[in-house]
C-alpha cells in the first residue's frame, strides 16, 4: 500500500507540472531562431531566403572542412600519409596557412550572388556558378544548377561516393572552397589551378610539392579525404580504388586511380586551356 501511495503521489506531481512544461517549451520556441540565416561570408540580396539558407549552410560546411583539414595537419604534421599524398615532402605550414585564411581572413567585399549579372548561368550549359573575375573580382555567382547538384557533408561516403572517383565539387563545401580560393582577398593571387584530377594532383605532389601546396585541387582533395577519414567514416574513409591510407604506414604508396580519374589524368593541357576546360565543366 505504501508503494502504491508513492506512485499515486508521483503521478499527481507529474500531472500538475505538465502544463507548465508545455508552456515553457512553447515560450522557448522562437520563429526567428528558425528563419535567421547566419553565413560566414556575405550573401547578396539577389538571393532569396531559400537560396541564402542553402548557400549559408554550404559556406558553414566549407569552414568546417577547412578546420578539419587544418586540425589534421597540426596533429599529424608530415607523418600524415594523406599529407604526403597531396603535398609531398613540402612543409605543412603552407596548406595550414591557406585553410586558416579560409577560416579567419577578412572577407572584405566578398559576395555570393544569385542574379547572374554576366549571364553565364543562362548561356553556359551546365554551369553551376562562377567567379566574376575582372568584372568584379570579389564576387561569386551561384547558378540554379548548384541547388540540384550539391550535397552536404552529412552525405560523405554514402550514395557510392569515393574521393578518387566522384566529382570533386559534389559537395557544397568543396565547391565553395574552390570558389573562395579564386577570390584575391583570400588567395592573394597565389593559389591557382595546377592539376586537373585526382591522379594529376598526386603526380604534382611528387614532382613539385611547393606548387602542390598552392594548387586549388590539391587543397580540396586533401580536405575532403581527411574529412572522410577523420569524420565521416573514422579510420576508414571512402577513398575508392586508390591506395588505402594508413597512419601507421611508414611510406606513402602511389595511388592507383580509378578509370575515371585515370582517363582525366592522361592529358596535360597548357594552363590557359586547362582553365577554360574547368570553366566548361562548371568548376569555376
Secondary structure as a PSIPRED ss2 file (coil, helix, strand):
# PSIPRED VFORMAT (PSIPRED V4.0)

   1 X C   1.000  0.000  0.000
   2 X H   0.000  1.000  0.000
   3 X H   0.000  1.000  0.000
   4 X H   0.000  1.000  0.000
   5 X H   0.000  1.000  0.000
   6 X H   0.000  1.000  0.000
   7 X H   0.000  1.000  0.000
   8 X H   0.000  1.000  0.000
   9 X H   0.000  1.000  0.000
  10 X H   0.000  1.000  0.000
  11 X H   0.000  1.000  0.000
  12 X H   0.000  1.000  0.000
  13 X H   0.000  1.000  0.000
  14 X H   0.000  1.000  0.000
  15 X H   0.000  1.000  0.000
  16 X H   0.000  1.000  0.000
  17 X H   0.000  1.000  0.000
  18 X H   0.000  1.000  0.000
  19 X H   0.000  1.000  0.000
  20 X H   0.000  1.000  0.000
  21 X H   0.000  1.000  0.000
  22 X H   0.000  1.000  0.000
  23 X H   0.000  1.000  0.000
  24 X H   0.000  1.000  0.000
  25 X H   0.000  1.000  0.000
  26 X H   0.000  1.000  0.000
  27 X H   0.000  1.000  0.000
  28 X H   0.000  1.000  0.000
  29 X C   1.000  0.000  0.000
  30 X C   1.000  0.000  0.000
  31 X H   0.000  1.000  0.000
  32 X H   0.000  1.000  0.000
  33 X H   0.000  1.000  0.000
  34 X H   0.000  1.000  0.000
  35 X H   0.000  1.000  0.000
  36 X C   1.000  0.000  0.000
  37 X C   1.000  0.000  0.000
  38 X C   1.000  0.000  0.000
  39 X C   1.000  0.000  0.000
  40 X C   1.000  0.000  0.000
  41 X C   1.000  0.000  0.000
  42 X C   1.000  0.000  0.000
  43 X E   0.000  0.000  1.000
  44 X C   1.000  0.000  0.000
  45 X C   1.000  0.000  0.000
  46 X C   1.000  0.000  0.000
  47 X C   1.000  0.000  0.000
  48 X C   1.000  0.000  0.000
  49 X H   0.000  1.000  0.000
  50 X H   0.000  1.000  0.000
  51 X H   0.000  1.000  0.000
  52 X H   0.000  1.000  0.000
  53 X H   0.000  1.000  0.000
  54 X H   0.000  1.000  0.000
  55 X H   0.000  1.000  0.000
  56 X H   0.000  1.000  0.000
  57 X H   0.000  1.000  0.000
  58 X H   0.000  1.000  0.000
  59 X H   0.000  1.000  0.000
  60 X H   0.000  1.000  0.000
  61 X H   0.000  1.000  0.000
  62 X H   0.000  1.000  0.000
  63 X H   0.000  1.000  0.000
  64 X H   0.000  1.000  0.000
  65 X H   0.000  1.000  0.000
  66 X H   0.000  1.000  0.000
  67 X H   0.000  1.000  0.000
  68 X H   0.000  1.000  0.000
  69 X H   0.000  1.000  0.000
  70 X H   0.000  1.000  0.000
  71 X H   0.000  1.000  0.000
  72 X H   0.000  1.000  0.000
  73 X H   0.000  1.000  0.000
  74 X H   0.000  1.000  0.000
  75 X H   0.000  1.000  0.000
  76 X H   0.000  1.000  0.000
  77 X H   0.000  1.000  0.000
  78 X H   0.000  1.000  0.000
  79 X H   0.000  1.000  0.000
  80 X C   1.000  0.000  0.000
  81 X H   0.000  1.000  0.000
  82 X H   0.000  1.000  0.000
  83 X H   0.000  1.000  0.000
  84 X H   0.000  1.000  0.000
  85 X H   0.000  1.000  0.000
  86 X H   0.000  1.000  0.000
  87 X H   0.000  1.000  0.000
  88 X C   1.000  0.000  0.000
  89 X C   1.000  0.000  0.000
  90 X C   1.000  0.000  0.000
  91 X C   1.000  0.000  0.000
  92 X H   0.000  1.000  0.000
  93 X H   0.000  1.000  0.000
  94 X H   0.000  1.000  0.000
  95 X H   0.000  1.000  0.000
  96 X H   0.000  1.000  0.000
  97 X H   0.000  1.000  0.000
  98 X H   0.000  1.000  0.000
  99 X H   0.000  1.000  0.000
 100 X H   0.000  1.000  0.000
 101 X H   0.000  1.000  0.000
 102 X H   0.000  1.000  0.000
 103 X H   0.000  1.000  0.000
 104 X H   0.000  1.000  0.000
 105 X C   1.000  0.000  0.000
 106 X C   1.000  0.000  0.000
 107 X C   1.000  0.000  0.000
 108 X C   1.000  0.000  0.000
 109 X C   1.000  0.000  0.000
 110 X C   1.000  0.000  0.000
 111 X E   0.000  0.000  1.000
 112 X E   0.000  0.000  1.000
 113 X E   0.000  0.000  1.000
 114 X C   1.000  0.000  0.000
 115 X C   1.000  0.000  0.000
 116 X C   1.000  0.000  0.000
 117 X C   1.000  0.000  0.000
 118 X C   1.000  0.000  0.000
 119 X C   1.000  0.000  0.000
 120 X H   0.000  1.000  0.000
 121 X H   0.000  1.000  0.000
 122 X H   0.000  1.000  0.000
 123 X H   0.000  1.000  0.000
 124 X C   1.000  0.000  0.000
 125 X C   1.000  0.000  0.000
 126 X C   1.000  0.000  0.000
 127 X C   1.000  0.000  0.000
 128 X C   1.000  0.000  0.000
 129 X E   0.000  0.000  1.000
 130 X E   0.000  0.000  1.000
 131 X E   0.000  0.000  1.000
 132 X C   1.000  0.000  0.000
 133 X H   0.000  1.000  0.000
 134 X H   0.000  1.000  0.000
 135 X H   0.000  1.000  0.000
 136 X C   1.000  0.000  0.000
 137 X C   1.000  0.000  0.000
 138 X C   1.000  0.000  0.000
 139 X E   0.000  0.000  1.000
 140 X E   0.000  0.000  1.000
 141 X E   0.000  0.000  1.000
 142 X E   0.000  0.000  1.000
 143 X C   1.000  0.000  0.000
 144 X C   1.000  0.000  0.000
 145 X C   1.000  0.000  0.000
 146 X H   0.000  1.000  0.000
 147 X H   0.000  1.000  0.000
 148 X H   0.000  1.000  0.000
 149 X H   0.000  1.000  0.000
 150 X C   1.000  0.000  0.000
 151 X E   0.000  0.000  1.000
 152 X C   1.000  0.000  0.000
 153 X H   0.000  1.000  0.000
 154 X H   0.000  1.000  0.000
 155 X H   0.000  1.000  0.000
 156 X C   1.000  0.000  0.000
 157 X C   1.000  0.000  0.000
 158 X C   1.000  0.000  0.000
 159 X C   1.000  0.000  0.000
 160 X C   1.000  0.000  0.000
 161 X C   1.000  0.000  0.000
 162 X C   1.000  0.000  0.000
 163 X C   1.000  0.000  0.000
 164 X C   1.000  0.000  0.000
 165 X C   1.000  0.000  0.000
 166 X C   1.000  0.000  0.000
 167 X C   1.000  0.000  0.000
 168 X C   1.000  0.000  0.000
 169 X C   1.000  0.000  0.000
 170 X C   1.000  0.000  0.000
 171 X E   0.000  0.000  1.000
 172 X H   0.000  1.000  0.000
 173 X H   0.000  1.000  0.000
 174 X H   0.000  1.000  0.000
 175 X H   0.000  1.000  0.000
 176 X H   0.000  1.000  0.000
 177 X H   0.000  1.000  0.000
 178 X H   0.000  1.000  0.000
 179 X H   0.000  1.000  0.000
 180 X H   0.000  1.000  0.000
 181 X C   1.000  0.000  0.000
 182 X C   1.000  0.000  0.000
 183 X C   1.000  0.000  0.000
 184 X H   0.000  1.000  0.000
 185 X H   0.000  1.000  0.000
 186 X H   0.000  1.000  0.000
 187 X H   0.000  1.000  0.000
 188 X C   1.000  0.000  0.000
 189 X C   1.000  0.000  0.000
 190 X C   1.000  0.000  0.000
 191 X C   1.000  0.000  0.000
 192 X E   0.000  0.000  1.000
 193 X C   1.000  0.000  0.000
 194 X C   1.000  0.000  0.000
 195 X C   1.000  0.000  0.000
 196 X C   1.000  0.000  0.000
 197 X C   1.000  0.000  0.000
 198 X H   0.000  1.000  0.000
 199 X H   0.000  1.000  0.000
 200 X H   0.000  1.000  0.000
 201 X H   0.000  1.000  0.000
 202 X H   0.000  1.000  0.000
 203 X H   0.000  1.000  0.000
 204 X H   0.000  1.000  0.000
 205 X H   0.000  1.000  0.000
 206 X H   0.000  1.000  0.000
 207 X H   0.000  1.000  0.000
 208 X C   1.000  0.000  0.000
 209 X H   0.000  1.000  0.000
 210 X H   0.000  1.000  0.000
 211 X H   0.000  1.000  0.000
 212 X H   0.000  1.000  0.000
 213 X C   1.000  0.000  0.000
 214 X C   1.000  0.000  0.000
 215 X E   0.000  0.000  1.000
 216 X H   0.000  1.000  0.000
 217 X H   0.000  1.000  0.000
 218 X H   0.000  1.000  0.000
 219 X H   0.000  1.000  0.000
 220 X H   0.000  1.000  0.000
 221 X H   0.000  1.000  0.000
 222 X H   0.000  1.000  0.000
 223 X H   0.000  1.000  0.000
 224 X H   0.000  1.000  0.000
 225 X H   0.000  1.000  0.000
 226 X H   0.000  1.000  0.000
 227 X H   0.000  1.000  0.000
 228 X H   0.000  1.000  0.000
 229 X H   0.000  1.000  0.000
 230 X H   0.000  1.000  0.000
 231 X H   0.000  1.000  0.000
 232 X H   0.000  1.000  0.000
 233 X C   1.000  0.000  0.000
 234 X C   1.000  0.000  0.000
 235 X C   1.000  0.000  0.000
 236 X C   1.000  0.000  0.000
 237 X C   1.000  0.000  0.000
 238 X C   1.000  0.000  0.000
 239 X C   1.000  0.000  0.000
 240 X C   1.000  0.000  0.000
 241 X C   1.000  0.000  0.000
 242 X C   1.000  0.000  0.000
 243 X C   1.000  0.000  0.000
 244 X C   1.000  0.000  0.000
 245 X C   1.000  0.000  0.000
 246 X C   1.000  0.000  0.000
 247 X C   1.000  0.000  0.000
 248 X C   1.000  0.000  0.000
 249 X C   1.000  0.000  0.000
 250 X C   1.000  0.000  0.000
 251 X C   1.000  0.000  0.000
 252 X C   1.000  0.000  0.000
 253 X C   1.000  0.000  0.000
 254 X C   1.000  0.000  0.000
 255 X C   1.000  0.000  0.000
 256 X C   1.000  0.000  0.000
 257 X C   1.000  0.000  0.000
 258 X C   1.000  0.000  0.000
 259 X H   0.000  1.000  0.000
 260 X H   0.000  1.000  0.000
 261 X H   0.000  1.000  0.000
 262 X H   0.000  1.000  0.000
 263 X H   0.000  1.000  0.000
 264 X H   0.000  1.000  0.000
 265 X C   1.000  0.000  0.000
 266 X C   1.000  0.000  0.000
 267 X C   1.000  0.000  0.000
 268 X C   1.000  0.000  0.000
 269 X C   1.000  0.000  0.000
 270 X C   1.000  0.000  0.000
 271 X H   0.000  1.000  0.000
 272 X H   0.000  1.000  0.000
 273 X H   0.000  1.000  0.000
 274 X H   0.000  1.000  0.000
 275 X H   0.000  1.000  0.000
 276 X H   0.000  1.000  0.000
 277 X H   0.000  1.000  0.000
 278 X H   0.000  1.000  0.000
 279 X H   0.000  1.000  0.000
 280 X H   0.000  1.000  0.000
 281 X C   1.000  0.000  0.000
 282 X C   1.000  0.000  0.000
 283 X C   1.000  0.000  0.000
 284 X C   1.000  0.000  0.000
